[in-house]
Amino acid sequence: MSCGDPHETDCSEVLDHLYEFLDREMPDSDCTKFEVHFEECSPCLEKYGLEQAVKKLVKRCCGQDDVPSDLRAKVMGRIDLIRSGQTVPDEDVQGASRASVGPGQAQGE
């Protein structure tokens, strides 16, 4: 997504690092660059607002649950694979779905 206008910080850079900005996991100088970009670029600002709302909703609805550390590591590993342009094999995704189904249960019950 891009508004088509030139910016000091390119739209693709902002969108690639949007979650780092949302989570305040980047240097203050980069946060400032992103804030300036959002003032100039309404499509990126809209995307930021949407992602911020989703993040707040997830925190409100799911923020109290403890997540097993091995699950967190697997999810983060998959996110890293996807970010690097690699794909997650279908059998990994299907295997994870089957693993969550208890013995004697059909998937979807």
BAFIVO-803429 format. One record per residue: residue number from 1; residue in three letters; chain; x, y, z of N, C-alpha, C, O in turn. Coordinates in nm, 4 decimals, decimal comma. Example, Ala and Ser with C-alpha at 12.3 -4.5 7.8 and 13.67 -1.06 7.14 Angstrom:
BEGIN
i_aa_ch_neast_nnorth_nup_caeast_canorth_caup_ceast_cnorth_cup_oeast_onorth_oup
1_ALA_A_1,3190_-0,5690_0,7800_1,2300_-0,4500_0,7800_1,3200_-0,3300_0,7800_1,4236_-0,3319_0,8465
2_SER_A_1,2850_-0,2250_0,7080_1,3670_-0,1060_0,7140_1,2900_0,0030_0,7870_1,3409_0,1138_0,8039
END
This chain:
BEGIN
i_aa_ch_neast_nnorth_nup_caeast_canorth_caup_ceast_cnorth_cup_oeast_onorth_oup
1_MET_A_0,0850_-0,1170_0,0000_0,0000_0,0000_0,0000_0,0894_0,1229_0,0000_0,1913_0,1280_0,0688
2_SER_A_0,0507_0,2172_-0,0750_0,1198_0,3449_-0,0790_0,0210_0,4491_-0,1282_-0,0682_0,4201_-0,2079
3_CYS_A_0,0386_0,5695_-0,0796_-0,0501_0,6764_-0,1236_-0,0041_0,7328_-0,2575_-0,0757_0,8112_-0,3197
4_GLY_A_0,1149_0,6935_-0,3020_0,1675_0,7413_-0,4281_0,2471_0,8696_-0,4169_0,3103_0,9118_-0,5137
5_ASP_A_0,2451_0,9321_-0,3010_0,3210_1,0546_-0,2795_0,4587_1,0205_-0,2225_0,4731_0,9240_-0,1473
6_PRO_A_0,5589_1,0991_-0,2580_0,6921_1,0753_-0,2003_0,6960_1,1210_-0,0542_0,6416_1,2254_-0,0182
7_HIS_A_0,7609_1,0410_0,0271_0,7778_1,0736_0,1688_0,9227_1,0501_0,2070_0,9938_0,9733_0,1423
8_GLU_A_0,9649_1,1165_0,3120_1,1012_1,0932_0,3612_1,1178_0,9467_0,4022_1,2213_0,8854_0,3758
9_THR_A_1,0154_0,8915_0,4667_1,0139_0,7505_0,5030_0,9112_0,6825_0,4141_0,7938_0,7194_0,4150
10_ASP_A_0,9546_0,5835_0,3376_0,8680_0,5164_0,2407_0,7570_0,4388_0,3105_0,7767_0,3844_0,4192
11_CYS_A_0,6401_0,4344_0,2468_0,5248_0,3616_0,3009_0,5595_0,2157_0,3299_0,5187_0,1616_0,4327
12_SER_A_0,6337_0,1524_0,2407_0,6663_0,0107_0,2608_0,7485_-0,0100_0,3872_0,7297_-0,1097_0,4569
13_GLU_A_0,8391_0,0820_0,4180_0,9178_0,0717_0,5413_0,8278_0,0848_0,6634_0,8419_0,0104_0,7604
14_VAL_A_0,7359_0,1792_0,6578_0,6439_0,2004_0,7695_0,5584_0,0759_0,7921_0,5429_0,0311_0,9057
15_LEU_A_0,5034_0,0205_0,6856_0,4159_-0,0956_0,6991_0,4929_-0,2208_0,7391_0,4400_-0,3055_0,8111
16_ASP_A_0,6178_-0,2335_0,6933_0,7001_-0,3493_0,7314_0,7341_-0,3488_0,8802_0,7568_-0,4544_0,9392
17_HIS_A_0,7375_-0,2319_0,9401_0,7782_-0,2197_1,0807_0,6665_-0,1652_1,1691_0,6921_-0,1130_1,2777
18_LEU_A_0,5435_-0,1774_1,1224_0,4293_-0,1203_1,1941_0,4139_-0,1786_1,3340_0,3874_-0,1049_1,4290
19_TYR_A_0,4305_-0,3109_1,3478_0,4129_-0,3714_1,4801_0,5257_-0,3334_1,5755_0,5040_-0,3232_1,6963
20_GLU_A_0,6439_-0,3127_1,5232_0,7522_-0,2633_1,6085_0,7175_-0,1242_1,6612_0,7453_-0,0921_1,7767
21_PHE_A_0,6567_-0,0424_1,5759_0,6133_0,0904_1,6189_0,5025_0,0792_1,7229_0,5076_0,1440_1,8275
22_LEU_A_0,4026_-0,0035_1,6936_0,2909_-0,0202_1,7872_0,3381_-0,0693_1,9236_0,2863_-0,0267_2,0269
23_ASP_A_0,4358_-0,1583_1,9236_0,4859_-0,2166_2,0483_0,5989_-0,1349_2,1106_0,6538_-0,1722_2,2142
24_ARG_A_0,6327_-0,0235_2,0465_0,7423_0,0633_2,0937_0,8710_-0,0165_2,1095_0,9403_-0,0068_2,2108
25_GLU_A_0,9013_-0,0956_2,0068_1,0216_-0,1787_2,0058_1,1240_-0,1241_1,9066_1,2031_-0,1997_1,8503
26_MET_A_1,1221_0,0070_1,8856_1,2179_0,0690_1,7953_1,2710_0,1962_1,8614_1,2083_0,2499_1,9527
27_PRO_A_1,3849_0,2433_1,8157_1,4425_0,3656_1,8737_1,3474_0,4844_1,8590_1,2675_0,4909_1,7656
28_ASP_A_1,3581_0,5777_1,9532_1,2732_0,6972_1,9512_1,2843_0,7733_1,8196_1,1854_0,8281_1,7711
29_SER_A_1,4041_0,7770_1,7617_1,4226_0,8511_1,6364_1,3394_0,7884_1,5241_1,2837_0,8602_1,4410
30_ASP_A_1,3306_0,6556_1,5212_1,2478_0,5889_1,4211_1,0996_0,6120_1,4489_1,0210_0,6302_1,3559
31_CYS_A_1,0614_0,6113_1,5761_0,9216_0,6400_1,6115_0,8822_0,7786_1,5617_0,7723_0,7978_1,5098
32_THR_A_0,9711_0,8731_1,5776_0,9447_1,0100_1,5325_0,9262_1,0134_1,3816_0,8360_1,0808_1,3318
33_LYS_A_1,0120_0,9403_1,3069_0,9974_0,9332_1,1603_0,8615_0,8773_1,1223_0,7974_0,9270_1,0297
34_PHE_A_0,8171_0,7741_1,1932_0,6885_0,7121_1,1631_0,5742_0,8084_1,1943_0,4786_0,8178_1,1173
35_GLU_A_0,5831_0,8792_1,3056_0,4789_0,9748_1,3419_0,4658_1,0843_1,2360_0,3548_1,1243_1,2008
36_VAL_A_0,5793_1,1324_1,1857_0,5775_1,2333_1,0787_0,5120_1,1738_0,9542_0,4320_1,2398_0,8878
37_HIS_A_0,5462_1,0495_0,9232_0,4873_0,9838_0,8063_0,3354_0,9735_0,8199_0,2626_1,0002_0,7242
38_PHE_A_0,2875_0,9353_0,9377_0,1429_0,9224_0,9587_0,0718_1,0566_0,9415_-0,0431_1,0600_0,8974
39_GLU_A_0,1381_1,1667_0,9757_0,0795_1,2991_0,9567_0,0647_1,3326_0,8086_-0,0243_1,4083_0,7699
40_GLU_A_0,1529_1,2755_0,7259_0,1539_1,3054_0,5823_0,0736_1,2061_0,4990_0,0296_1,2396_0,3890
41_CYS_A_0,0540_1,0851_0,5494_0,0037_0,9765_0,4655_-0,1215_0,9148_0,5279_-0,1123_0,8376_0,6233
42_SER_A_-0,2374_0,9491_0,4738_-0,3620_0,8979_0,5321_-0,3812_0,7474_0,5141_-0,4376_0,6857_0,6045
43_PRO_A_-0,3385_0,6827_0,4038_-0,3538_0,5365_0,3971_-0,2742_0,4636_0,5058_-0,3231_0,3671_0,5645
44_CYS_A_-0,1525_0,5093_0,5324_-0,0724_0,4458_0,6379_-0,1309_0,4756_0,7756_-0,1295_0,3897_0,8637
45_LEU_A_-0,1820_0,5966_0,7942_-0,2464_0,6313_0,9205_-0,3687_0,5439_0,9434_-0,3939_0,4997_1,0555
46_GLU_A_-0,4443_0,5192_0,8379_-0,5628_0,4338_0,8494_-0,5225_0,2908_0,8873_-0,5850_0,2289_0,9735
47_LYS_A_-0,4186_0,2396_0,8228_-0,3695_0,1044_0,8541_-0,3195_0,0987_0,9981_-0,3468_0,0019_1,0691
48_TYR_A_-0,2475_0,2002_1,0414_-0,2001_0,2089_1,1793_-0,3182_0,2066_1,2768_-0,3159_0,1335_1,3759
49_GLY_A_-0,4200_0,2858_1,2486_-0,5371_0,2910_1,3360_-0,6080_0,1575_1,3447_-0,6521_0,1170_1,4523
50_LEU_A_-0,6193_0,0891_1,2324_-0,6828_-0,0426_1,2300_-0,6027_-0,1431_1,3123_-0,6590_-0,2151_1,3948
51_GLU_A_-0,4728_-0,1478_1,2903_-0,3880_-0,2428_1,3636_-0,3858_-0,2107_1,5131_-0,3812_-0,3015_1,5961
52_GLN_A_-0,3891_-0,0836_1,5470_-0,3925_-0,0425_1,6871_-0,5231_-0,0886_1,7524_-0,5223_-0,1354_1,8663
53_ALA_A_-0,6341_-0,0756_1,6815_-0,7643_-0,1191_1,7341_-0,7674_-0,2702_1,7528_-0,8179_-0,3190_1,8539
54_VAL_A_-0,7142_-0,3444_1,6566_-0,7104_-0,4909_1,6677_-0,6249_-0,5312_1,7867_-0,6626_-0,6201_1,8630
55_LYS_A_-0,5115_-0,4674_1,8029_-0,4217_-0,4983_1,9139_-0,4912_-0,4731_2,0485_-0,4787_-0,5542_2,1403
56_LYS_A_-0,5634_-0,3631_2,0607_-0,6357_-0,3327_2,1843_-0,7461_-0,4351_2,2101_-0,7663_-0,4777_2,3238
57_LEU_A_-0,8173_-0,4742_2,1046_-0,9242_-0,5729_2,1173_-0,8688_-0,7077_2,1630_-0,9246_-0,7708_2,2527
58_VAL_A_-0,7613_-0,7509_2,1025_-0,6994_-0,8788_2,1411_-0,6518_-0,8720_2,2859_-0,6703_-0,9672_2,3617
59_LYS_A_-0,5919_-0,7626_2,3240_-0,5444_-0,7486_2,4621_-0,6608_-0,7543_2,5602_-0,6517_-0,8191_2,6644
60_ARG_A_-0,7693_-0,6868_2,5268_-0,8858_-0,6846_2,6147_-0,9495_-0,8236_2,6268_-0,9897_-0,8653_2,7354
61_CYS_A_-0,9579_-0,8934_2,5151_-1,0267_-1,0230_2,5138_-0,9377_-1,1392_2,5556_-0,9863_-1,2372_2,6120
62_CYS_A_-0,8095_-1,1295_2,5288_-0,7219_-1,2450_2,5489_-0,6013_-1,2149_2,6376_-0,5189_-1,3030_2,6622
63_GLY_A_-0,5909_-1,0946_2,6843_-0,4718_-1,0537_2,7574_-0,4514_-1,1198_2,8916_-0,3429_-1,1091_2,9488
64_GLN_A_-0,5515_-1,1875_2,9437_-0,5407_-1,2466_3,0767_-0,4937_-1,3918_3,0738_-0,4580_-1,4475_3,1776
65_ASP_A_-0,4934_-1,4533_2,9554_-0,4571_-1,5939_2,9443_-0,3060_-1,6111_2,9450_-0,2331_-1,5341_2,8825
66_ASP_A_-0,2599_-1,7138_3,0172_-0,1185_-1,7489_3,0137_-0,0928_-1,8316_2,8886_-0,1680_-1,9241_2,8579
67_VAL_A_0,0126_-1,7985_2,8176_0,0476_-1,8697_2,6954_0,1681_-1,9579_2,7250_0,2694_-1,9095_2,7756
68_PRO_A_0,1584_-2,0868_2,6939_0,2734_-2,1743_2,7145_0,3936_-2,1233_2,6341_0,3789_-2,0807_2,5196
69_SER_A_0,5112_-2,1279_2,6946_0,6293_-2,0722_2,6290_0,6627_-2,1442_2,4988_0,7117_-2,0811_2,4051
70_ASP_A_0,6371_-2,2763_2,4907_0,6669_-2,3464_2,3664_0,5733_-2,3024_2,2539_0,6149_-2,2963_2,1382
71_LEU_A_0,4477_-2,2719_2,2863_0,3544_-2,2224_2,1851_0,3996_-2,0857_2,1351_0,3998_-2,0593_2,0148
72_ARG_A_0,4375_-1,9998_2,2284_0,4854_-1,8668_2,1910_0,6075_-1,8781_2,0993_0,6169_-1,8059_2,0001
73_ALA_A_0,7001_-1,9670_2,1314_0,8203_-1,9845_2,0491_0,7834_-2,0335_1,9088_0,8412_-1,9874_1,8104
74_LYS_A_0,6882_-2,1261_1,8987_0,6460_-2,1770_1,7678_0,5808_-2,0668_1,6844_0,6093_-2,0529_1,5654
75_VAL_A_0,4935_-1,9892_1,7474_0,4258_-1,8810_1,6750_0,5275_-1,7775_1,6280_0,5228_-1,7338_1,5131
76_MET_A_0,6188_-1,7384_1,7155_0,7191_-1,6387_1,6776_0,8088_-1,6920_1,5658_0,8487_-1,6170_1,4767
77_GLY_A_0,8401_-1,8214_1,5708_0,9199_-1,8824_1,4649_0,8488_-1,8774_1,3307_0,9103_-1,8486_1,2280
78_ARG_A_0,7199_-1,9054_1,3318_0,6413_-1,8999_1,2072_0,6317_-1,7565_1,1555_0,6406_-1,7332_1,0350
79_ILE_A_0,6138_-1,6618_1,2448_0,6085_-1,5210_1,2034_0,7407_-1,4816_1,1383_0,7417_-1,4139_1,0355
80_ASP_A_0,8516_-1,5235_1,1975_0,9827_-1,4930_1,1396_0,9977_-1,5547_1,0002_1,0516_-1,4913_0,9095
81_LEU_A_0,9494_-1,6798_0,9834_0,9545_-1,7448_0,8516_0,8756_-1,6656_0,7485_0,9229_-1,6424_0,6373
82_ILE_A_0,7557_-1,6244_0,7859_0,6697_-1,5508_0,6937_0,7308_-1,4152_0,6602_0,7297_-1,3732_0,5445
83_ARG_A_0,7839_-1,3470_0,7607_0,8463_-1,2161_0,7363_0,9657_-1,2275_0,6431_0,9923_-1,1363_0,5648
84_SER_A_1,0385_-1,3394_0,6509_1,1557_-1,3566_0,5662_1,1187_-1,4034_0,4253_1,2063_-1,4215_0,3408
85_GLY_A_0,9890_-1,4229_0,4000_0,9437_-1,4609_0,2674_0,9295_-1,6098_0,2474_0,8922_-1,6545_0,1390
86_GLN_A_0,9588_-1,6880_0,3510_0,9447_-1,8321_0,3412_0,7992_-1,8692_0,3693_0,7248_-1,7920_0,4297
87_THR_A_0,7607_-1,9866_0,3254_0,6253_-2,0315_0,3518_0,6280_-2,1427_0,4550_0,7258_-2,2165_0,4668
88_VAL_A_0,5203_-2,1530_0,5285_0,5054_-2,2597_0,6267_0,4417_-2,3770_0,5548_0,3347_-2,3618_0,4960
89_PRO_A_0,5054_-2,4950_0,5581_0,4475_-2,6101_0,4888_0,3074_-2,6400_0,5395_0,2795_-2,6275_0,6588
90_ASP_A_0,2171_-2,6806_0,4459_0,0788_-2,7112_0,4812_0,0699_-2,8164_0,5906_-0,0142_-2,8063_0,6799
91_GLU_A_0,1562_-2,9175_0,5841_0,1468_-3,0231_0,6850_0,1779_-2,9709_0,8255_0,1251_-3,0245_0,9229
92_ASP_A_0,2614_-2,8685_0,8385_0,2869_-2,8091_0,9696_0,1612_-2,7442_1,0246_0,1295_-2,7592_1,1426
93_VAL_A_0,0900_-2,6725_0,9396_-0,0324_-2,6045_0,9822_-0,1399_-2,7074_1,0146_-0,2071_-2,6967_1,1172
94_GLN_A_-0,1566_-2,8071_0,9279_-0,2569_-2,9106_0,9511_-0,2220_-2,9927_1,0733_-0,3104_-3,0286_1,1511
95_GLY_A_-0,0936_-3,0232_1,0917_-0,0504_-3,0993_1,2093_-0,0806_-3,0247_1,3370_-0,1194_-3,0853_1,4369
96_ALA_A_-0,0632_-2,8937_1,3351_-0,0935_-2,8125_1,4533_-0,2425_-2,8151_1,4819_-0,2832_-2,8181_1,5980
97_SER_A_-0,3250_-2,8141_1,3768_-0,4703_-2,8185_1,3959_-0,5121_-2,9523_1,4544_-0,5945_-2,9579_1,5457
98_ARG_A_-0,4547_-3,0612_1,4012_-0,4898_-3,1934_1,4522_-0,4418_-3,2117_1,5956_-0,5073_-3,2794_1,6749
99_ALA_A_-0,3286_-3,1523_1,6289_-0,2749_-3,1662_1,7645_-0,3654_-3,1029_1,8674_-0,3651_-3,1433_1,9836
100_SER_A_-0,4437_-3,0032_1,8262_-0,5321_-2,9355_1,9219_-0,6630_-3,0097_1,9418_-0,7414_-2,9731_2,0294
101_VAL_A_-0,6888_-3,1142_1,8618_-0,8096_-3,1929_1,8737_-0,7805_-3,3105_1,9659_-0,6832_-3,3832_1,9459
102_GLY_A_-0,8635_-3,3287_2,0653_-0,8426_-3,4361_2,1645_-0,8713_-3,5725_2,1064_-0,9335_-3,5838_2,0008
103_PRO_A_-0,8253_-3,6784_2,1760_-0,8501_-3,8149_2,1286_-1,0006_-3,8417_2,1191_-1,0772_-3,8038_2,2077
104_GLY_A_-1,0411_-3,9068_2,0118_-1,1815_-3,9424_1,9950_-1,2681_-3,8294_1,9451_-1,3881_-3,8484_1,9252
105_GLN_A_-1,2101_-3,7102_1,9238_-1,2872_-3,5955_1,8740_-1,2597_-3,5774_1,7273_-1,1481_-3,6001_1,6808
106_ALA_A_-1,3596_-3,5371_1,6554_-1,3402_-3,4962_1,5168_-1,3094_-3,3489_1,5149_-1,3563_-3,2732_1,6000
107_GLN_A_-1,2315_-3,3088_1,4192_-1,1987_-3,1672_1,4080_-1,3254_-3,0857_1,3876_-1,4121_-3,1241_1,3091
108_GLY_A_-1,3368_-2,9722_1,4585_-1,4541_-2,8866_1,4461_-1,5579_-2,9115_1,5535_-1,6580_-2,8401_1,5593
109_GLU_A_-1,5368_-3,0132_1,6407_-1,6342_-3,0385_1,7493_-1,6032_-2,9510_1,8671_-1,6729_-2,9569_1,9683
END
